[in-house]
Amino acid sequence: MTTRCLPHGRRLTLMSLLLLLAPTLQADPSLTVAWSHWPPFSQIDDKGQLDGLDVSLTRQILQRAGFTPKFREFPWARALHLVEHDQLDVAMAALPLPERQSYARFSVPYRQSAYVLLSNNPIPGHQDRWDKLDNLAALCNEKGLKIGKLRGTRPMHQMDSCPALKMATEYNADDRLIDLLLARRLDGVIMEWQYARYRLAQLGAERFISCQLLLHHQPVSLMFAKNSVSEAQLLKVNEAIHALPKPHSKFSPPSCRLNADPGAADLLTRTLRKH
């Protein structure tokens, strides 16, 4: 039996190719992560770099778990569709809803969103109608309150037993809610606190707004396409989340007059580390 050998030139070419591929073969596996413009969770900063709470936390978590995150911009609905059809690896700030369990794996929660009821401060010299609403029952049974909330959201488990909030008018955009509140066309708005804080700061209107009620803390997770990570890899992701630094008071919910979620975590998210 004869042994066939590659010519010397072809052997060198093959060795060169293997050397070129070696860094790629040794690199951390990459995962494509969807993001969309939703400050302060994901946005382009003043330097043109992708930044935000979710972006920073996700980058930190995936790198600790041995992955290289690659962020691509997709609308939320599109990201869900792509994860479902195994064309996208990760969606951030997702809820582990039953209908998603068939096509996705979920990490443990990596932060919490706080939903609040915000109101205008009273006009100087005028009575504050919120003063007499000194408990949750009084607020829920108050008639004539004009409350707005984002369409399709249910930011409080007890909504059905709270008529004042159950009758809230729905709007299509958070910015519309803030505009109507500042124009005093609404008495209060129900919003995710960190976005409300970001937008009010942009408008220079933080000092004109008060938090009347802390409604609910919603834990959110990283959602992975089922074929993107194994159970063992997901375990590493969860370990990375558990190893995150302790919460930072910068991201705590506001001090509200009333609290409908007394058993919730005290702080909204965790300290960010720049990478």
Secondary structure, 3 states (H helix, E strand, C coil): CCCCCCCHHHHHHHHHHHHHHHHHHHCCCEEEEEECCECCCEEECCCCCEECHHHHHHHHHHHHCCCEEEEEECCHHHHHHHHHCCCCCEEEEECCCHHHCCCEEECCCCEEEEEEEEEECCCCCCCCCCCCCCCHHHHHCCCCCCEEEECCCCCCCCHHHCHHHHCCEEECCHHHHHHHHHCCCCCEEEEEHHHHHHHHHHHCCHHHEEEEEEEEEEEEEEEEECCCCCHHHHHHHHHHHHCCCCECHHHCCCCCCEECCCCCCCCCCECCCCC
